[in-house]
Amino acid sequence: MSTDQPTETPTLTDNEGQPLDFERALAELEVLVEDMERGELSLERSVAHFERGMQLHQFCQDALDQASQKVEVLMRRSETVREGDLTSFIAEGPVSESDEATQ
């Protein structure tokens, strides 16, 4: 398996069954944490919040990992292009003014 291909983040849905994106998942996670920190939930609701929070945490972590992998791939591609440009510059030598006029 190639590390250049990021893994797909599993789909997580909101209460209406709509797929969540990272920002909405993080916002929902923050609300759950605030609810739990108040300490006013029943044990059953606390466990349900905790379970949902763990799902959201994993979803967000997967999305961040995927974004990080994409950035790494883009950085490697950028470095390859720069190295290739430098290699061709060294091999061909600098372009003189007369060469630029003919291009």
N, CA, C and O atoms as CSV, one atom per row, in Angstrom:
chain,resi,resn,atom,element,x,y,z
A,1,MET,N,N,0.844,-1.174,0.000
A,1,MET,CA,C,0.000,0.000,0.000
A,1,MET,C,C,0.884,1.230,0.000
A,1,MET,O,O,1.803,1.316,0.815
A,2,SER,N,N,0.641,2.181,-0.883
A,2,SER,CA,C,1.442,3.384,-1.014
A,2,SER,C,C,1.044,4.409,0.028
A,2,SER,O,O,-0.142,4.592,0.305
A,3,THR,N,N,2.037,5.082,0.612
A,3,THR,CA,C,1.744,6.124,1.588
A,3,THR,C,C,1.399,7.439,0.909
A,3,THR,O,O,0.983,8.384,1.580
A,4,ASP,N,N,1.565,7.523,-0.426
A,4,ASP,CA,C,1.226,8.744,-1.146
A,4,ASP,C,C,-0.275,8.920,-1.298
A,4,ASP,O,O,-0.739,10.028,-1.568
A,5,GLN,N,N,-1.032,7.868,-1.133
A,5,GLN,CA,C,-2.477,7.942,-1.277
A,5,GLN,C,C,-3.126,8.018,0.095
A,5,GLN,O,O,-3.083,7.045,0.848
A,6,PRO,N,N,-3.737,9.171,0.443
A,6,PRO,CA,C,-4.367,9.279,1.753
A,6,PRO,C,C,-5.554,8.344,1.869
A,6,PRO,O,O,-6.236,8.046,0.888
A,7,THR,N,N,-5.785,7.885,3.103
A,7,THR,CA,C,-6.935,7.032,3.334
A,7,THR,C,C,-8.190,7.884,3.382
A,7,THR,O,O,-8.130,9.072,3.699
A,8,GLU,N,N,-9.295,7.294,3.076
A,8,GLU,CA,C,-10.573,8.012,3.064
A,8,GLU,C,C,-11.135,8.085,4.471
A,8,GLU,O,O,-11.180,7.079,5.179
A,9,THR,N,N,-11.562,9.271,4.877
A,9,THR,CA,C,-12.179,9.451,6.182
A,9,THR,C,C,-13.579,8.857,6.143
A,9,THR,O,O,-14.353,9.182,5.242
A,10,PRO,N,N,-13.928,7.989,7.101
A,10,PRO,CA,C,-15.264,7.395,7.099
A,10,PRO,C,C,-16.331,8.466,7.260
A,10,PRO,O,O,-16.089,9.491,7.897
A,11,THR,N,N,-17.506,8.239,6.692
A,11,THR,CA,C,-18.597,9.196,6.761
A,11,THR,C,C,-19.286,9.095,8.112
A,11,THR,O,O,-19.603,8.005,8.588
A,12,LEU,N,N,-19.507,10.245,8.712
A,12,LEU,CA,C,-20.236,10.346,9.968
A,12,LEU,C,C,-21.379,11.308,9.709
A,12,LEU,O,O,-21.202,12.299,9.001
A,13,THR,N,N,-22.557,11.031,10.275
A,13,THR,CA,C,-23.719,11.863,9.996
A,13,THR,C,C,-24.192,12.591,11.250
A,13,THR,O,O,-23.907,12.187,12.378
A,14,ASP,N,N,-24.930,13.686,11.011
A,14,ASP,CA,C,-25.526,14.427,12.123
A,14,ASP,C,C,-26.869,13.806,12.491
A,14,ASP,O,O,-27.216,12.735,11.993
A,15,ASN,N,N,-27.623,14.471,13.358
A,15,ASN,CA,C,-28.917,13.942,13.823
A,15,ASN,C,C,-29.941,13.787,12.703
A,15,ASN,O,O,-30.855,12.967,12.804
A,16,GLU,N,N,-29.792,14.568,11.641
A,16,GLU,CA,C,-30.716,14.476,10.500
A,16,GLU,C,C,-30.224,13.513,9.427
A,16,GLU,O,O,-30.854,13.382,8.377
A,17,GLY,N,N,-29.112,12.843,9.676
A,17,GLY,CA,C,-28.586,11.882,8.707
A,17,GLY,C,C,-27.722,12.507,7.627
A,17,GLY,O,O,-27.345,11.834,6.668
A,18,GLN,N,N,-27.399,13.804,7.773
A,18,GLN,CA,C,-26.560,14.489,6.787
A,18,GLN,C,C,-25.083,14.249,7.115
A,18,GLN,O,O,-24.695,14.270,8.283
A,19,PRO,N,N,-24.270,14.022,6.096
A,19,PRO,CA,C,-22.838,13.795,6.354
A,19,PRO,C,C,-22.191,15.013,7.015
A,19,PRO,O,O,-22.464,16.156,6.648
A,20,LEU,N,N,-21.336,14.747,7.986
A,20,LEU,CA,C,-20.617,15.818,8.670
A,20,LEU,C,C,-19.307,16.118,7.955
A,20,LEU,O,O,-18.687,15.239,7.358
A,21,ASP,N,N,-18.903,17.380,8.031
A,21,ASP,CA,C,-17.553,17.721,7.622
A,21,ASP,C,C,-16.764,17.982,8.903
A,21,ASP,O,O,-17.322,17.941,9.999
A,22,PHE,N,N,-15.490,18.246,8.766
A,22,PHE,CA,C,-14.628,18.406,9.927
A,22,PHE,C,C,-15.128,19.499,10.864
A,22,PHE,O,O,-15.214,19.292,12.075
A,23,GLU,N,N,-15.455,20.650,10.314
A,23,GLU,CA,C,-15.843,21.785,11.145
A,23,GLU,C,C,-17.121,21.507,11.932
A,23,GLU,O,O,-17.208,21.847,13.112
A,24,ARG,N,N,-18.096,20.901,11.298
A,24,ARG,CA,C,-19.357,20.586,11.989
A,24,ARG,C,C,-19.148,19.503,13.041
A,24,ARG,O,O,-19.745,19.559,14.116
A,25,ALA,N,N,-18.307,18.523,12.740
A,25,ALA,CA,C,-18.017,17.463,13.713
A,25,ALA,C,C,-17.309,18.047,14.930
A,25,ALA,O,O,-17.627,17.682,16.062
A,26,LEU,N,N,-16.364,18.939,14.715
A,26,LEU,CA,C,-15.651,19.559,15.821
A,26,LEU,C,C,-16.593,20.419,16.668
A,26,LEU,O,O,-16.512,20.413,17.897
A,27,ALA,N,N,-17.482,21.154,16.005
A,27,ALA,CA,C,-18.446,21.978,16.738
A,27,ALA,C,C,-19.372,21.115,17.593
A,27,ALA,O,O,-19.661,21.456,18.740
A,28,GLU,N,N,-19.837,19.994,17.032
A,28,GLU,CA,C,-20.700,19.086,17.800
A,28,GLU,C,C,-19.930,18.496,18.987
A,28,GLU,O,O,-20.474,18.369,20.084
A,29,LEU,N,N,-18.685,18.144,18.764
A,29,LEU,CA,C,-17.857,17.602,19.836
A,29,LEU,C,C,-17.696,18.624,20.970
A,29,LEU,O,O,-17.762,18.271,22.147
A,30,GLU,N,N,-17.489,19.868,20.608
A,30,GLU,CA,C,-17.350,20.917,21.623
A,30,GLU,C,C,-18.619,21.056,22.457
A,30,GLU,O,O,-18.543,21.248,23.670
A,31,VAL,N,N,-19.787,20.961,21.817
A,31,VAL,CA,C,-21.061,21.058,22.541
A,31,VAL,C,C,-21.205,19.880,23.498
A,31,VAL,O,O,-21.626,20.057,24.641
A,32,LEU,N,N,-20.861,18.682,23.039
A,32,LEU,CA,C,-20.951,17.504,23.904
A,32,LEU,C,C,-20.053,17.647,25.129
A,32,LEU,O,O,-20.460,17.330,26.247
A,33,VAL,N,N,-18.843,18.120,24.912
A,33,VAL,CA,C,-17.900,18.288,26.024
A,33,VAL,C,C,-18.444,19.324,27.017
A,33,VAL,O,O,-18.390,19.110,28.227
A,34,GLU,N,N,-18.962,20.433,26.512
A,34,GLU,CA,C,-19.530,21.460,27.393
A,34,GLU,C,C,-20.687,20.896,28.216
A,34,GLU,O,O,-20.788,21.157,29.415
A,35,ASP,N,N,-21.562,20.118,27.561
A,35,ASP,CA,C,-22.687,19.494,28.275
A,35,ASP,C,C,-22.178,18.586,29.390
A,35,ASP,O,O,-22.689,18.620,30.510
A,36,MET,N,N,-21.179,17.781,29.080
A,36,MET,CA,C,-20.662,16.843,30.073
A,36,MET,C,C,-19.931,17.559,31.206
A,36,MET,O,O,-20.004,17.138,32.361
A,37,GLU,N,N,-19.227,18.637,30.876
A,37,GLU,CA,C,-18.491,19.373,31.907
A,37,GLU,C,C,-19.421,20.047,32.916
A,37,GLU,O,O,-19.037,20.254,34.067
A,38,ARG,N,N,-20.620,20.385,32.500
A,38,ARG,CA,C,-21.594,20.990,33.424
A,38,ARG,C,C,-22.019,19.999,34.502
A,38,ARG,O,O,-22.417,20.402,35.595
A,39,GLY,N,N,-21.937,18.703,34.199
A,39,GLY,CA,C,-22.251,17.676,35.189
A,39,GLY,C,C,-23.725,17.510,35.495
A,39,GLY,O,O,-24.079,16.973,36.545
A,40,GLU,N,N,-24.583,17.954,34.609
A,40,GLU,CA,C,-26.022,17.889,34.857
A,40,GLU,C,C,-26.715,16.762,34.089
A,40,GLU,O,O,-27.937,16.627,34.163
A,41,LEU,N,N,-25.960,15.964,33.365
A,41,LEU,CA,C,-26.538,14.880,32.576
A,41,LEU,C,C,-26.718,13.635,33.431
A,41,LEU,O,O,-25.968,13.391,34.377
A,42,SER,N,N,-27.735,12.854,33.072
A,42,SER,CA,C,-27.899,11.553,33.731
A,42,SER,C,C,-26.755,10.645,33.295
A,42,SER,O,O,-26.039,10.938,32.338
A,43,LEU,N,N,-26.599,9.552,34.007
A,43,LEU,CA,C,-25.548,8.602,33.654
A,43,LEU,C,C,-25.740,8.097,32.224
A,43,LEU,O,O,-24.786,8.015,31.450
A,44,GLU,N,N,-26.980,7.762,31.888
A,44,GLU,CA,C,-27.273,7.250,30.546
A,44,GLU,C,C,-26.919,8.284,29.475
A,44,GLU,O,O,-26.305,7.939,28.465
A,45,ARG,N,N,-27.298,9.540,29.684
A,45,ARG,CA,C,-26.988,10.605,28.716
A,45,ARG,C,C,-25.482,10.866,28.667
A,45,ARG,O,O,-24.931,11.136,27.599
A,46,SER,N,N,-24.828,10.787,29.806
A,46,SER,CA,C,-23.377,10.989,29.836
A,46,SER,C,C,-22.666,9.917,29.009
A,46,SER,O,O,-21.747,10.219,28.247
A,47,VAL,N,N,-23.093,8.680,29.163
A,47,VAL,CA,C,-22.481,7.592,28.394
A,47,VAL,C,C,-22.766,7.777,26.902
A,47,VAL,O,O,-21.884,7.563,26.072
A,48,ALA,N,N,-23.997,8.175,26.560
A,48,ALA,CA,C,-24.338,8.414,25.152
A,48,ALA,C,C,-23.498,9.564,24.586
A,48,ALA,O,O,-23.008,9.479,23.460
A,49,HIS,N,N,-23.335,10.633,25.362
A,49,HIS,CA,C,-22.493,11.760,24.930
A,49,HIS,C,C,-21.047,11.306,24.755
A,49,HIS,O,O,-20.386,11.669,23.782
A,50,PHE,N,N,-20.567,10.514,25.697
A,50,PHE,CA,C,-19.200,10.023,25.614
A,50,PHE,C,C,-19.003,9.171,24.355
A,50,PHE,O,O,-18.012,9.323,23.640
A,51,GLU,N,N,-19.953,8.283,24.098
A,51,GLU,CA,C,-19.853,7.417,22.912
A,51,GLU,C,C,-19.838,8.238,21.631
A,51,GLU,O,O,-19.015,8.006,20.745
A,52,ARG,N,N,-20.757,9.203,21.536
A,52,ARG,CA,C,-20.801,10.062,20.347
A,52,ARG,C,C,-19.518,10.897,20.260
A,52,ARG,O,O,-18.971,11.097,19.175
A,53,GLY,N,N,-19.053,11.372,21.398
A,53,GLY,CA,C,-17.824,12.154,21.414
A,53,GLY,C,C,-16.633,11.365,20.905
A,53,GLY,O,O,-15.794,11.900,20.181
A,54,MET,N,N,-16.555,10.108,21.277
A,54,MET,CA,C,-15.462,9.266,20.792
A,54,MET,C,C,-15.543,9.075,19.271
A,54,MET,O,O,-14.519,9.077,18.588
A,55,GLN,N,N,-16.760,8.910,18.746
A,55,GLN,CA,C,-16.937,8.799,17.296
A,55,GLN,C,C,-16.483,10.081,16.608
A,55,GLN,O,O,-15.770,10.039,15.605
A,56,LEU,N,N,-16.899,11.213,17.151
A,56,LEU,CA,C,-16.533,12.503,16.558
A,56,LEU,C,C,-15.029,12.747,16.657
A,56,LEU,O,O,-14.408,13.248,15.720
A,57,HIS,N,N,-14.455,12.388,17.797
A,57,HIS,CA,C,-13.014,12.537,17.966
A,57,HIS,C,C,-12.267,11.729,16.907
A,57,HIS,O,O,-11.343,12.239,16.274
A,58,GLN,N,N,-12.659,10.484,16.714
A,58,GLN,CA,C,-11.992,9.638,15.724
A,58,GLN,C,C,-12.178,10.197,14.321
A,58,GLN,O,O,-11.243,10.199,13.521
A,59,PHE,N,N,-13.380,10.670,14.022
A,59,PHE,CA,C,-13.662,11.268,12.710
A,59,PHE,C,C,-12.746,12.473,12.470
A,59,PHE,O,O,-12.132,12.599,11.410
A,60,CYS,N,N,-12.667,13.353,13.470
A,60,CYS,CA,C,-11.820,14.544,13.333
A,60,CYS,C,C,-10.350,14.168,13.211
A,60,CYS,O,O,-9.627,14.749,12.402
A,61,GLN,N,N,-9.904,13.208,14.001
A,61,GLN,CA,C,-8.511,12.773,13.931
A,61,GLN,C,C,-8.198,12.183,12.565
A,61,GLN,O,O,-7.137,12.453,12.004
A,62,ASP,N,N,-9.108,11.380,12.025
A,62,ASP,CA,C,-8.910,10.810,10.688
A,62,ASP,C,C,-8.837,11.907,9.627
A,62,ASP,O,O,-8.012,11.842,8.716
A,63,ALA,N,N,-9.704,12.915,9.751
A,63,ALA,CA,C,-9.703,14.022,8.787
A,63,ALA,C,C,-8.392,14.794,8.866
A,63,ALA,O,O,-7.835,15.174,7.836
A,64,LEU,N,N,-7.893,15.030,10.079
A,64,LEU,CA,C,-6.616,15.725,10.245
A,64,LEU,C,C,-5.462,14.899,9.689
A,64,LEU,O,O,-4.563,15.440,9.044
A,65,ASP,N,N,-5.484,13.602,9.933
A,65,ASP,CA,C,-4.437,12.719,9.396
A,65,ASP,C,C,-4.450,12.739,7.871
A,65,ASP,O,O,-3.401,12.784,7.229
A,66,GLN,N,N,-5.651,12.706,7.303
A,66,GLN,CA,C,-5.778,12.729,5.843
A,66,GLN,C,C,-5.258,14.053,5.282
A,66,GLN,O,O,-4.553,14.061,4.273
A,67,ALA,N,N,-5.594,15.152,5.916
A,67,ALA,CA,C,-5.109,16.458,5.470
A,67,ALA,C,C,-3.586,16.526,5.580
A,67,ALA,O,O,-2.921,17.065,4.695
A,68,SER,N,N,-3.045,15.989,6.647
A,68,SER,CA,C,-1.591,15.976,6.837
A,68,SER,C,C,-0.900,15.167,5.743
A,68,SER,O,O,0.144,15.571,5.231
A,69,GLN,N,N,-1.480,14.033,5.392
A,69,GLN,CA,C,-0.916,13.209,4.324
A,69,GLN,C,C,-0.932,13.957,2.996
A,69,GLN,O,O,0.032,13.890,2.232
A,70,LYS,N,N,-2.018,14.664,2.719
A,70,LYS,CA,C,-2.106,15.439,1.476
A,70,LYS,C,C,-1.035,16.520,1.434
A,70,LYS,O,O,-0.396,16.730,0.403
A,71,VAL,N,N,-0.841,17.207,2.561
A,71,VAL,CA,C,0.185,18.248,2.628
A,71,VAL,C,C,1.563,17.649,2.395
A,71,VAL,O,O,2.370,18.223,1.665
A,72,GLU,N,N,1.841,16.507,3.002
A,72,GLU,CA,C,3.139,15.856,2.809
A,72,GLU,C,C,3.361,15.498,1.345
A,72,GLU,O,O,4.454,15.703,0.817
A,73,VAL,N,N,2.339,14.966,0.685
A,73,VAL,CA,C,2.461,14.611,-0.727
A,73,VAL,C,C,2.727,15.863,-1.559
A,73,VAL,O,O,3.593,15.856,-2.435
A,74,LEU,N,N,1.996,16.923,-1.292
A,74,LEU,CA,C,2.191,18.164,-2.040
A,74,LEU,C,C,3.581,18.746,-1.810
A,74,LEU,O,O,4.205,19.259,-2.739
A,75,MET,N,N,4.063,18.665,-0.581
A,75,MET,CA,C,5.404,19.171,-0.281
A,75,MET,C,C,6.463,18.343,-1.001
A,75,MET,O,O,7.429,18.894,-1.530
A,76,ARG,N,N,6.287,17.027,-1.024
A,76,ARG,CA,C,7.248,16.173,-1.738
A,76,ARG,C,C,7.240,16.477,-3.220
A,76,ARG,O,O,8.296,16.531,-3.849
A,77,ARG,N,N,6.054,16.677,-3.789
A,77,ARG,CA,C,5.962,17.014,-5.221
A,77,ARG,C,C,6.638,18.354,-5.488
A,77,ARG,O,O,7.348,18.509,-6.482
A,78,SER,N,N,6.420,19.308,-4.614
A,78,SER,CA,C,7.022,20.629,-4.767
A,78,SER,C,C,8.541,20.537,-4.708
A,78,SER,O,O,9.230,21.178,-5.502
A,79,GLU,N,N,9.069,19.749,-3.778
A,79,GLU,CA,C,10.514,19.571,-3.668
A,79,GLU,C,C,11.073,18.903,-4.914
A,79,GLU,O,O,12.158,19.260,-5.375
A,80,THR,N,N,10.347,17.942,-5.462
A,80,THR,CA,C,10.795,17.243,-6.676
A,80,THR,C,C,10.864,18.225,-7.838
A,80,THR,O,O,11.815,18.201,-8.619
A,81,VAL,N,N,9.858,19.089,-7.954
A,81,VAL,CA,C,9.847,20.065,-9.044
A,81,VAL,C,C,11.027,21.015,-8.891
A,81,VAL,O,O,11.734,21.289,-9.861
A,82,ARG,N,N,11.244,21.521,-7.677
A,82,ARG,CA,C,12.362,22.446,-7.461
A,82,ARG,C,C,13.691,21.770,-7.738
A,82,ARG,O,O,14.576,22.376,-8.342
A,83,GLU,N,N,13.851,20.513,-7.305
A,83,GLU,CA,C,15.092,19.793,-7.559
A,83,GLU,C,C,15.273,19.579,-9.056
A,83,GLU,O,O,16.385,19.694,-9.570
A,84,GLY,N,N,14.192,19.271,-9.753
A,84,GLY,CA,C,14.263,19.091,-11.203
A,84,GLY,C,C,14.638,20.374,-11.912
A,84,GLY,O,O,15.435,20.352,-12.850
A,85,ASP,N,N,14.075,21.501,-11.479
A,85,ASP,CA,C,14.414,22.792,-12.066
A,85,ASP,C,C,15.882,23.109,-11.851
A,85,ASP,O,O,16.556,23.575,-12.770
A,86,LEU,N,N,16.384,22.865,-10.655
A,86,LEU,CA,C,17.780,23.129,-10.336
A,86,LEU,C,C,18.692,22.223,-11.146
A,86,LEU,O,O,19.726,22.668,-11.645
A,87,THR,N,N,18.319,20.958,-11.280
A,87,THR,CA,C,19.136,20.012,-12.055
A,87,THR,C,C,19.225,20.445,-13.507
A,87,THR,O,O,20.306,20.412,-14.094
A,88,SER,N,N,18.095,20.854,-14.102
A,88,SER,CA,C,18.140,21.274,-15.500
A,88,SER,C,C,18.890,22.590,-15.648
A,88,SER,O,O,19.559,22.808,-16.658
A,89,PHE,N,N,18.789,23.470,-14.657
A,89,PHE,CA,C,19.521,24.727,-14.693
A,89,PHE,C,C,21.026,24.459,-14.679
A,89,PHE,O,O,21.777,25.068,-15.441
A,90,ILE,N,N,21.459,23.549,-13.812
A,90,ILE,CA,C,22.881,23.219,-13.719
A,90,ILE,C,C,23.349,22.546,-15.005
A,90,ILE,O,O,24.437,22.851,-15.494
A,91,ALA,N,N,22.554,21.642,-15.559
A,91,ALA,CA,C,22.936,20.911,-16.762
A,91,ALA,C,C,23.005,21.826,-17.988
A,91,ALA,O,O,23.902,21.695,-18.821
A,92,GLU,N,N,22.049,22.752,-18.087
A,92,GLU,CA,C,21.976,23.610,-19.269
A,92,GLU,C,C,22.734,24.917,-19.086
A,92,GLU,O,O,23.061,25.586,-20.066
A,93,GLY,N,N,23.010,25.277,-17.870
A,93,GLY,CA,C,23.679,26.542,-17.603
A,93,GLY,C,C,22.663,27.665,-17.611
A,93,GLY,O,O,21.528,27.481,-18.050
A,94,PRO,N,N,23.066,28.820,-17.129
A,94,PRO,CA,C,22.149,29.954,-17.098
A,94,PRO,C,C,21.813,30.426,-18.503
A,94,PRO,O,O,22.601,30.277,-19.437
A,95,VAL,N,N,20.631,30.995,-18.626
A,95,VAL,CA,C,20.170,31.513,-19.921
A,95,VAL,C,C,20.775,32.897,-20.100
A,95,VAL,O,O,20.634,33.766,-19.239
A,96,SER,N,N,21.448,33.091,-21.225
A,96,SER,CA,C,22.025,34.406,-21.496
A,96,SER,C,C,20.989,35.309,-22.119
A,96,SER,O,O,19.912,34.852,-22.501
A,97,GLU,N,N,21.310,36.613,-22.228
A,97,GLU,CA,C,20.371,37.576,-22.813
A,97,GLU,C,C,20.081,37.228,-24.265
A,97,GLU,O,O,18.951,37.403,-24.723
A,98,SER,N,N,21.083,36.737,-25.003
A,98,SER,CA,C,20.874,36.394,-26.406
A,98,SER,C,C,19.979,35.166,-26.528
A,98,SER,O,O,19.206,35.059,-27.481
A,99,ASP,N,N,20.074,34.223,-25.561
A,99,ASP,CA,C,19.190,33.049,-25.559
A,99,ASP,C,C,17.768,33.465,-25.273
A,99,ASP,O,O,16.838,32.919,-25.867
A,100,GLU,N,N,17.570,34.423,-24.373
A,100,GLU,CA,C,16.214,34.867,-24.035
A,100,GLU,C,C,15.556,35.537,-25.228
A,100,GLU,O,O,14.346,35.404,-25.415
A,101,ALA,N,N,16.329,36.259,-26.042
A,101,ALA,CA,C,15.787,36.959,-27.196
A,101,ALA,C,C,15.289,35.989,-28.245
A,101,ALA,O,O,14.357,36.313,-28.981
A,102,THR,N,N,15.884,34.800,-28.337
A,102,THR,CA,C,15.486,33.814,-29.341
A,102,THR,C,C,14.349,32.952,-28.875
A,102,THR,O,O,13.772,32.217,-29.676
A,103,GLN,N,N,13.995,33.016,-27.571
A,103,GLN,CA,C,12.936,32.151,-27.049
A,103,GLN,C,C,11.603,32.752,-27.229
A,103,GLN,O,O,10.599,32.154,-26.844
